[in-house]
Amino acid sequence: MAIPKGKGRKARAEEEACKTMKCLQEWTNWSLKKAKVVTHYGLIPLIIYIGMNSEPKPTLSQLLSPF
């Protein structure tokens, strides 16, 4: 029985798993960076939007003033 040249099945499977994990890590990092930007620039406008649609309807100056 001859030994096949190249990597065995187990080594190829491990290599594929490693590639998949690296791809998953890159995708996770990318999505978390995007979520950070969206949260950073979207949180205050979201709060203002929710405040403007509450009852009683405040004006923008009432909503933004600390009093």
PyMOL Python script that loads the backbone (N, CA, C, O; Angstrom):
from pymol import cmd

cmd.read_pdbstr("""\
ATOM      1  N   MET A   1       0.848  -1.178   0.000  1.00  0.00           N
ATOM      2  CA  MET A   1       0.000   0.000   0.000  1.00  0.00           C
ATOM      3  C   MET A   1       0.891   1.236   0.000  1.00  0.00           C
ATOM      4  O   MET A   1       1.763   1.378   0.857  1.00  0.00           O
ATOM      5  N   ALA A   2       0.678   2.099  -0.928  1.00  0.00           N
ATOM      6  CA  ALA A   2       1.499   3.295  -1.079  1.00  0.00           C
ATOM      7  C   ALA A   2       0.941   4.429  -0.221  1.00  0.00           C
ATOM      8  O   ALA A   2      -0.271   4.553  -0.047  1.00  0.00           O
ATOM      9  N   ILE A   3       1.826   5.234   0.298  1.00  0.00           N
ATOM     10  CA  ILE A   3       1.421   6.401   1.079  1.00  0.00           C
ATOM     11  C   ILE A   3       1.123   7.531   0.094  1.00  0.00           C
ATOM     12  O   ILE A   3       1.968   7.859  -0.739  1.00  0.00           O
ATOM     13  N   PRO A   4      -0.066   8.128   0.179  1.00  0.00           N
ATOM     14  CA  PRO A   4      -0.400   9.185  -0.772  1.00  0.00           C
ATOM     15  C   PRO A   4       0.456  10.414  -0.545  1.00  0.00           C
ATOM     16  O   PRO A   4       0.800  10.752   0.588  1.00  0.00           O
ATOM     17  N   LYS A   5       0.795  11.079  -1.642  1.00  0.00           N
ATOM     18  CA  LYS A   5       1.588  12.304  -1.543  1.00  0.00           C
ATOM     19  C   LYS A   5       0.688  13.444  -1.099  1.00  0.00           C
ATOM     20  O   LYS A   5      -0.515  13.434  -1.360  1.00  0.00           O
ATOM     21  N   GLY A   6       1.258  14.398  -0.447  1.00  0.00           N
ATOM     22  CA  GLY A   6       0.476  15.553   0.009  1.00  0.00           C
ATOM     23  C   GLY A   6      -0.079  15.314   1.396  1.00  0.00           C
ATOM     24  O   GLY A   6       0.345  14.403   2.108  1.00  0.00           O
ATOM     25  N   LYS A   7      -1.019  16.133   1.759  1.00  0.00           N
ATOM     26  CA  LYS A   7      -1.604  16.063   3.097  1.00  0.00           C
ATOM     27  C   LYS A   7      -2.669  14.992   3.167  1.00  0.00           C
ATOM     28  O   LYS A   7      -3.325  14.677   2.174  1.00  0.00           O
ATOM     29  N   GLY A   8      -2.828  14.446   4.334  1.00  0.00           N
ATOM     30  CA  GLY A   8      -3.861  13.437   4.560  1.00  0.00           C
ATOM     31  C   GLY A   8      -5.214  14.099   4.766  1.00  0.00           C
ATOM     32  O   GLY A   8      -5.322  15.323   4.839  1.00  0.00           O
ATOM     33  N   ARG A   9      -6.226  13.279   4.857  1.00  0.00           N
ATOM     34  CA  ARG A   9      -7.588  13.798   5.035  1.00  0.00           C
ATOM     35  C   ARG A   9      -7.729  14.587   6.322  1.00  0.00           C
ATOM     36  O   ARG A   9      -8.361  15.643   6.352  1.00  0.00           O
ATOM     37  N   LYS A  10      -7.132  14.063   7.389  1.00  0.00           N
ATOM     38  CA  LYS A  10      -7.254  14.720   8.686  1.00  0.00           C
ATOM     39  C   LYS A  10      -6.594  16.101   8.657  1.00  0.00           C
ATOM     40  O   LYS A  10      -7.150  17.063   9.188  1.00  0.00           O
ATOM     41  N   ALA A  11      -5.429  16.205   8.049  1.00  0.00           N
ATOM     42  CA  ALA A  11      -4.726  17.485   7.969  1.00  0.00           C
ATOM     43  C   ALA A  11      -5.519  18.487   7.132  1.00  0.00           C
ATOM     44  O   ALA A  11      -5.591  19.668   7.470  1.00  0.00           O
ATOM     45  N   ARG A  12      -6.113  18.008   6.038  1.00  0.00           N
ATOM     46  CA  ARG A  12      -6.927  18.904   5.204  1.00  0.00           C
ATOM     47  C   ARG A  12      -8.154  19.375   5.965  1.00  0.00           C
ATOM     48  O   ARG A  12      -8.539  20.540   5.858  1.00  0.00           O
ATOM     49  N   ALA A  13      -8.770  18.491   6.727  1.00  0.00           N
ATOM     50  CA  ALA A  13      -9.952  18.860   7.507  1.00  0.00           C
ATOM     51  C   ALA A  13      -9.594  19.901   8.566  1.00  0.00           C
ATOM     52  O   ALA A  13     -10.342  20.852   8.790  1.00  0.00           O
ATOM     53  N   GLU A  14      -8.438  19.713   9.218  1.00  0.00           N
ATOM     54  CA  GLU A  14      -7.996  20.682  10.223  1.00  0.00           C
ATOM     55  C   GLU A  14      -7.698  22.033   9.580  1.00  0.00           C
ATOM     56  O   GLU A  14      -8.006  23.080  10.149  1.00  0.00           O
ATOM     57  N   GLU A  15      -7.101  22.004   8.399  1.00  0.00           N
ATOM     58  CA  GLU A  15      -6.790  23.241   7.689  1.00  0.00           C
ATOM     59  C   GLU A  15      -8.070  23.985   7.295  1.00  0.00           C
ATOM     60  O   GLU A  15      -8.148  25.208   7.409  1.00  0.00           O
ATOM     61  N   GLU A  16      -9.060  23.236   6.836  1.00  0.00           N
ATOM     62  CA  GLU A  16     -10.350  23.833   6.477  1.00  0.00           C
ATOM     63  C   GLU A  16     -11.026  24.437   7.714  1.00  0.00           C
ATOM     64  O   GLU A  16     -11.594  25.526   7.645  1.00  0.00           O
ATOM     65  N   ALA A  17     -10.961  23.731   8.832  1.00  0.00           N
ATOM     66  CA  ALA A  17     -11.553  24.238  10.069  1.00  0.00           C
ATOM     67  C   ALA A  17     -10.853  25.518  10.508  1.00  0.00           C
ATOM     68  O   ALA A  17     -11.498  26.449  10.992  1.00  0.00           O
ATOM     69  N   CYS A  18      -9.550  25.563  10.341  1.00  0.00           N
ATOM     70  CA  CYS A  18      -8.785  26.750  10.705  1.00  0.00           C
ATOM     71  C   CYS A  18      -9.183  27.931   9.816  1.00  0.00           C
ATOM     72  O   CYS A  18      -9.344  29.050  10.304  1.00  0.00           O
ATOM     73  N   LYS A  19      -9.342  27.681   8.517  1.00  0.00           N
ATOM     74  CA  LYS A  19      -9.761  28.738   7.591  1.00  0.00           C
ATOM     75  C   LYS A  19     -11.152  29.250   7.953  1.00  0.00           C
ATOM     76  O   LYS A  19     -11.411  30.453   7.921  1.00  0.00           O
ATOM     77  N   THR A  20     -12.038  28.328   8.295  1.00  0.00           N
ATOM     78  CA  THR A  20     -13.401  28.702   8.658  1.00  0.00           C
ATOM     79  C   THR A  20     -13.407  29.553   9.919  1.00  0.00           C
ATOM     80  O   THR A  20     -14.126  30.550   9.991  1.00  0.00           O
ATOM     81  N   MET A  21     -12.618  29.175  10.905  1.00  0.00           N
ATOM     82  CA  MET A  21     -12.549  29.944  12.154  1.00  0.00           C
ATOM     83  C   MET A  21     -11.991  31.342  11.906  1.00  0.00           C
ATOM     84  O   MET A  21     -12.471  32.319  12.480  1.00  0.00           O
ATOM     85  N   LYS A  22     -10.973  31.432  11.047  1.00  0.00           N
ATOM     86  CA  LYS A  22     -10.386  32.737  10.749  1.00  0.00           C
ATOM     87  C   LYS A  22     -11.401  33.620  10.029  1.00  0.00           C
ATOM     88  O   LYS A  22     -11.511  34.811  10.321  1.00  0.00           O
ATOM     89  N   CYS A  23     -12.136  33.039   9.095  1.00  0.00           N
ATOM     90  CA  CYS A  23     -13.168  33.776   8.371  1.00  0.00           C
ATOM     91  C   CYS A  23     -14.248  34.255   9.339  1.00  0.00           C
ATOM     92  O   CYS A  23     -14.710  35.392   9.244  1.00  0.00           O
ATOM     93  N   LEU A  24     -14.646  33.394  10.263  1.00  0.00           N
ATOM     94  CA  LEU A  24     -15.662  33.740  11.252  1.00  0.00           C
ATOM     95  C   LEU A  24     -15.176  34.862  12.156  1.00  0.00           C
ATOM     96  O   LEU A  24     -15.942  35.769  12.482  1.00  0.00           O
ATOM     97  N   GLN A  25     -13.916  34.811  12.564  1.00  0.00           N
ATOM     98  CA  GLN A  25     -13.343  35.867  13.396  1.00  0.00           C
ATOM     99  C   GLN A  25     -13.321  37.186  12.650  1.00  0.00           C
ATOM    100  O   GLN A  25     -13.681  38.220  13.213  1.00  0.00           O
ATOM    101  N   GLU A  26     -12.904  37.168  11.389  1.00  0.00           N
ATOM    102  CA  GLU A  26     -12.858  38.401  10.601  1.00  0.00           C
ATOM    103  C   GLU A  26     -14.248  38.986  10.439  1.00  0.00           C
ATOM    104  O   GLU A  26     -14.425  40.197  10.565  1.00  0.00           O
ATOM    105  N   TRP A  27     -15.244  38.145  10.161  1.00  0.00           N
ATOM    106  CA  TRP A  27     -16.609  38.620  10.000  1.00  0.00           C
ATOM    107  C   TRP A  27     -17.146  39.199  11.306  1.00  0.00           C
ATOM    108  O   TRP A  27     -17.830  40.222  11.298  1.00  0.00           O
ATOM    109  N   THR A  28     -16.836  38.546  12.429  1.00  0.00           N
ATOM    110  CA  THR A  28     -17.280  39.033  13.730  1.00  0.00           C
ATOM    111  C   THR A  28     -16.655  40.384  14.040  1.00  0.00           C
ATOM    112  O   THR A  28     -17.348  41.301  14.481  1.00  0.00           O
ATOM    113  N   ASN A  29     -15.360  40.515  13.816  1.00  0.00           N
ATOM    114  CA  ASN A  29     -14.691  41.788  14.069  1.00  0.00           C
ATOM    115  C   ASN A  29     -15.261  42.889  13.188  1.00  0.00           C
ATOM    116  O   ASN A  29     -15.482  44.006  13.656  1.00  0.00           O
ATOM    117  N   TRP A  30     -15.501  42.582  11.915  1.00  0.00           N
ATOM    118  CA  TRP A  30     -16.050  43.571  10.989  1.00  0.00           C
ATOM    119  C   TRP A  30     -17.425  44.029  11.454  1.00  0.00           C
ATOM    120  O   TRP A  30     -17.712  45.225  11.470  1.00  0.00           O
ATOM    121  N   SER A  31     -18.279  43.074  11.833  1.00  0.00           N
ATOM    122  CA  SER A  31     -19.639  43.429  12.233  1.00  0.00           C
ATOM    123  C   SER A  31     -19.650  44.210  13.547  1.00  0.00           C
ATOM    124  O   SER A  31     -20.469  45.114  13.711  1.00  0.00           O
ATOM    125  N   LEU A  32     -18.764  43.884  14.480  1.00  0.00           N
ATOM    126  CA  LEU A  32     -18.705  44.632  15.735  1.00  0.00           C
ATOM    127  C   LEU A  32     -18.214  46.054  15.513  1.00  0.00           C
ATOM    128  O   LEU A  32     -18.690  46.980  16.169  1.00  0.00           O
ATOM    129  N   LYS A  33     -17.271  46.241  14.600  1.00  0.00           N
ATOM    130  CA  LYS A  33     -16.808  47.596  14.278  1.00  0.00           C
ATOM    131  C   LYS A  33     -17.944  48.416  13.678  1.00  0.00           C
ATOM    132  O   LYS A  33     -18.116  49.585  14.024  1.00  0.00           O
ATOM    133  N   LYS A  34     -18.722  47.810  12.782  1.00  0.00           N
ATOM    134  CA  LYS A  34     -19.859  48.515  12.179  1.00  0.00           C
ATOM    135  C   LYS A  34     -20.914  48.832  13.235  1.00  0.00           C
ATOM    136  O   LYS A  34     -21.487  49.921  13.225  1.00  0.00           O
ATOM    137  N   ALA A  35     -21.176  47.901  14.137  1.00  0.00           N
ATOM    138  CA  ALA A  35     -22.159  48.127  15.199  1.00  0.00           C
ATOM    139  C   ALA A  35     -21.713  49.258  16.123  1.00  0.00           C
ATOM    140  O   ALA A  35     -22.542  50.028  16.608  1.00  0.00           O
ATOM    141  N   LYS A  36     -20.424  49.360  16.365  1.00  0.00           N
ATOM    142  CA  LYS A  36     -19.895  50.433  17.207  1.00  0.00           C
ATOM    143  C   LYS A  36     -20.134  51.792  16.562  1.00  0.00           C
ATOM    144  O   LYS A  36     -20.525  52.742  17.241  1.00  0.00           O
ATOM    145  N   VAL A  37     -19.904  51.891  15.256  1.00  0.00           N
ATOM    146  CA  VAL A  37     -20.112  53.154  14.540  1.00  0.00           C
ATOM    147  C   VAL A  37     -21.591  53.520  14.532  1.00  0.00           C
ATOM    148  O   VAL A  37     -21.950  54.672  14.773  1.00  0.00           O
ATOM    149  N   VAL A  38     -22.443  52.543  14.255  1.00  0.00           N
ATOM    150  CA  VAL A  38     -23.892  52.804  14.225  1.00  0.00           C
ATOM    151  C   VAL A  38     -24.377  53.265  15.588  1.00  0.00           C
ATOM    152  O   VAL A  38     -25.161  54.209  15.681  1.00  0.00           O
ATOM    153  N   THR A  39     -23.918  52.608  16.647  1.00  0.00           N
ATOM    154  CA  THR A  39     -24.315  53.001  18.001  1.00  0.00           C
ATOM    155  C   THR A  39     -23.797  54.386  18.332  1.00  0.00           C
ATOM    156  O   THR A  39     -24.513  55.193  18.924  1.00  0.00           O
ATOM    157  N   HIS A  40     -22.560  54.667  17.955  1.00  0.00           N
ATOM    158  CA  HIS A  40     -21.954  55.955  18.268  1.00  0.00           C
ATOM    159  C   HIS A  40     -22.721  57.102  17.625  1.00  0.00           C
ATOM    160  O   HIS A  40     -22.980  58.111  18.282  1.00  0.00           O
ATOM    161  N   TYR A  41     -23.086  56.970  16.372  1.00  0.00           N
ATOM    162  CA  TYR A  41     -23.748  58.061  15.662  1.00  0.00           C
ATOM    163  C   TYR A  41     -25.274  57.969  15.685  1.00  0.00           C
ATOM    164  O   TYR A  41     -25.939  58.923  15.282  1.00  0.00           O
ATOM    165  N   GLY A  42     -25.840  56.879  16.132  1.00  0.00           N
ATOM    166  CA  GLY A  42     -27.278  56.724  16.079  1.00  0.00           C
ATOM    167  C   GLY A  42     -28.005  56.781  17.404  1.00  0.00           C
ATOM    168  O   GLY A  42     -29.230  56.900  17.418  1.00  0.00           O
ATOM    169  N   LEU A  43     -27.298  56.701  18.518  1.00  0.00           N
ATOM    170  CA  LEU A  43     -27.965  56.625  19.807  1.00  0.00           C
ATOM    171  C   LEU A  43     -28.678  57.929  20.171  1.00  0.00           C
ATOM    172  O   LEU A  43     -29.855  57.899  20.530  1.00  0.00           O
ATOM    173  N   ILE A  44     -27.998  59.060  20.087  1.00  0.00           N
ATOM    174  CA  ILE A  44     -28.604  60.346  20.442  1.00  0.00           C
ATOM    175  C   ILE A  44     -29.765  60.689  19.506  1.00  0.00           C
ATOM    176  O   ILE A  44     -30.824  61.086  19.990  1.00  0.00           O
ATOM    177  N   PRO A  45     -29.606  60.548  18.164  1.00  0.00           N
ATOM    178  CA  PRO A  45     -30.769  60.802  17.312  1.00  0.00           C
ATOM    179  C   PRO A  45     -31.949  59.878  17.620  1.00  0.00           C
ATOM    180  O   PRO A  45     -33.101  60.301  17.522  1.00  0.00           O
ATOM    181  N   LEU A  46     -31.682  58.638  17.987  1.00  0.00           N
ATOM    182  CA  LEU A  46     -32.755  57.718  18.355  1.00  0.00           C
ATOM    183  C   LEU A  46     -33.485  58.204  19.599  1.00  0.00           C
ATOM    184  O   LEU A  46     -34.715  58.164  19.650  1.00  0.00           O
ATOM    185  N   ILE A  47     -32.751  58.657  20.590  1.00  0.00           N
ATOM    186  CA  ILE A  47     -33.368  59.168  21.817  1.00  0.00           C
ATOM    187  C   ILE A  47     -34.201  60.408  21.519  1.00  0.00           C
ATOM    188  O   ILE A  47     -35.300  60.556  22.052  1.00  0.00           O
ATOM    189  N   ILE A  48     -33.691  61.297  20.675  1.00  0.00           N
ATOM    190  CA  ILE A  48     -34.452  62.498  20.301  1.00  0.00           C
ATOM    191  C   ILE A  48     -35.713  62.102  19.546  1.00  0.00           C
ATOM    192  O   ILE A  48     -36.782  62.660  19.793  1.00  0.00           O
ATOM    193  N   TYR A  49     -35.603  61.155  18.636  1.00  0.00           N
ATOM    194  CA  TYR A  49     -36.767  60.699  17.865  1.00  0.00           C
ATOM    195  C   TYR A  49     -37.834  60.102  18.780  1.00  0.00           C
ATOM    196  O   TYR A  49     -39.018  60.404  18.635  1.00  0.00           O
ATOM    197  N   ILE A  50     -37.423  59.272  19.703  1.00  0.00           N
ATOM    198  CA  ILE A  50     -38.383  58.666  20.633  1.00  0.00           C
ATOM    199  C   ILE A  50     -39.017  59.745  21.506  1.00  0.00           C
ATOM    200  O   ILE A  50     -40.219  59.704  21.769  1.00  0.00           O
ATOM    201  N   GLY A  51     -38.215  60.710  21.957  1.00  0.00           N
ATOM    202  CA  GLY A  51     -38.745  61.799  22.777  1.00  0.00           C
ATOM    203  C   GLY A  51     -39.729  62.672  22.019  1.00  0.00           C
ATOM    204  O   GLY A  51     -40.700  63.153  22.602  1.00  0.00           O
ATOM    205  N   MET A  52     -39.495  62.887  20.726  1.00  0.00           N
ATOM    206  CA  MET A  52     -40.394  63.717  19.921  1.00  0.00           C
ATOM    207  C   MET A  52     -41.724  63.016  19.665  1.00  0.00           C
ATOM    208  O   MET A  52     -42.724  63.686  19.407  1.00  0.00           O
ATOM    209  N   ASN A  53     -41.763  61.691  19.730  1.00  0.00           N
ATOM    210  CA  ASN A  53     -43.001  60.955  19.479  1.00  0.00           C
ATOM    211  C   ASN A  53     -43.731  60.554  20.754  1.00  0.00           C
ATOM    212  O   ASN A  53     -44.669  59.758  20.701  1.00  0.00           O
ATOM    213  N   SER A  54     -43.320  61.085  21.885  1.00  0.00           N
ATOM    214  CA  SER A  54     -43.984  60.746  23.140  1.00  0.00           C
ATOM    215  C   SER A  54     -45.119  61.737  23.411  1.00  0.00           C
ATOM    216  O   SER A  54     -45.203  62.791  22.780  1.00  0.00           O
ATOM    217  N   GLU A  55     -45.973  61.386  24.343  1.00  0.00           N
ATOM    218  CA  GLU A  55     -47.069  62.275  24.739  1.00  0.00           C
ATOM    219  C   GLU A  55     -46.715  62.898  26.063  1.00  0.00           C
ATOM    220  O   GLU A  55     -46.186  62.182  26.913  1.00  0.00           O
ATOM    221  N   PRO A  56     -46.953  64.152  26.314  1.00  0.00           N
ATOM    222  CA  PRO A  56     -47.337  65.213  25.398  1.00  0.00           C
ATOM    223  C   PRO A  56     -46.186  65.543  24.450  1.00  0.00           C
ATOM    224  O   PRO A  56     -45.019  65.341  24.786  1.00  0.00           O
ATOM    225  N   LYS A  57     -46.514  66.042  23.289  1.00  0.00           N
ATOM    226  CA  LYS A  57     -45.510  66.325  22.255  1.00  0.00           C
ATOM    227  C   LYS A  57     -44.666  67.539  22.657  1.00  0.00           C
ATOM    228  O   LYS A  57     -45.165  68.664  22.679  1.00  0.00           O
ATOM    229  N   PRO A  58     -43.380  67.306  22.976  1.00  0.00           N
ATOM    230  CA  PRO A  58     -42.520  68.446  23.312  1.00  0.00           C
ATOM    231  C   PRO A  58     -41.944  69.069  22.039  1.00  0.00           C
ATOM    232  O   PRO A  58     -41.888  68.435  20.985  1.00  0.00           O
ATOM    233  N   THR A  59     -41.522  70.320  22.167  1.00  0.00           N
ATOM    234  CA  THR A  59     -40.795  70.942  21.055  1.00  0.00           C
ATOM    235  C   THR A  59     -39.344  70.493  21.171  1.00  0.00           C
ATOM    236  O   THR A  59     -38.924  69.963  22.199  1.00  0.00           O
ATOM    237  N   LEU A  60     -38.593  70.713  20.109  1.00  0.00           N
ATOM    238  CA  LEU A  60     -37.193  70.289  20.111  1.00  0.00           C
ATOM    239  C   LEU A  60     -36.407  71.016  21.200  1.00  0.00           C
ATOM    240  O   LEU A  60     -35.556  70.411  21.852  1.00  0.00           O
ATOM    241  N   SER A  61     -36.684  72.315  21.405  1.00  0.00           N
ATOM    242  CA  SER A  61     -35.965  73.063  22.442  1.00  0.00           C
ATOM    243  C   SER A  61     -36.303  72.528  23.839  1.00  0.00           C
ATOM    244  O   SER A  61     -35.429  72.473  24.704  1.00  0.00           O
ATOM    245  N   GLN A  62     -37.565  72.134  24.067  1.00  0.00           N
ATOM    246  CA  GLN A  62     -37.927  71.549  25.360  1.00  0.00           C
ATOM    247  C   GLN A  62     -37.242  70.211  25.565  1.00  0.00           C
ATOM    248  O   GLN A  62     -36.839  69.867  26.677  1.00  0.00           O
ATOM    249  N   LEU A  63     -37.116  69.466  24.484  1.00  0.00           N
ATOM    250  CA  LEU A  63     -36.506  68.138  24.577  1.00  0.00           C
ATOM    251  C   LEU A  63     -35.015  68.221  24.879  1.00  0.00           C
ATOM    252  O   LEU A  63     -34.484  67.393  25.618  1.00  0.00           O
ATOM    253  N   LEU A  64     -34.344  69.207  24.316  1.00  0.00           N
ATOM    254  CA  LEU A  64     -32.897  69.323  24.473  1.00  0.00           C
ATOM    255  C   LEU A  64     -32.461  70.121  25.693  1.00  0.00           C
ATOM    256  O   LEU A  64     -31.310  70.010  26.115  1.00  0.00           O
ATOM    257  N   SER A  65     -33.368  70.936  26.281  1.00  0.00           N
ATOM    258  CA  SER A  65     -32.972  71.745  27.425  1.00  0.00           C
ATOM    259  C   SER A  65     -32.918  70.874  28.690  1.00  0.00           C
ATOM    260  O   SER A  65     -33.698  69.932  28.828  1.00  0.00           O
ATOM    261  N   PRO A  66     -31.993  71.192  29.614  1.00  0.00           N
ATOM    262  CA  PRO A  66     -31.874  70.383  30.824  1.00  0.00           C
ATOM    263  C   PRO A  66     -32.958  70.673  31.857  1.00  0.00           C
ATOM    264  O   PRO A  66     -33.027  69.970  32.866  1.00  0.00           O
ATOM    265  N   PHE A  67     -33.801  71.672  31.649  1.00  0.00           N
ATOM    266  CA  PHE A  67     -34.814  72.054  32.653  1.00  0.00           C
ATOM    267  C   PHE A  67     -36.150  71.477  32.350  1.00  0.00           C
ATOM    268  O   PHE A  67     -37.104  71.703  33.094  1.00  0.00           O
TER     269      PHE A  67
END
""", "prot")
cmd.dss("prot")
cmd.show_as("cartoon", "prot")
cmd.util.cbc("prot")
cmd.orient("prot")
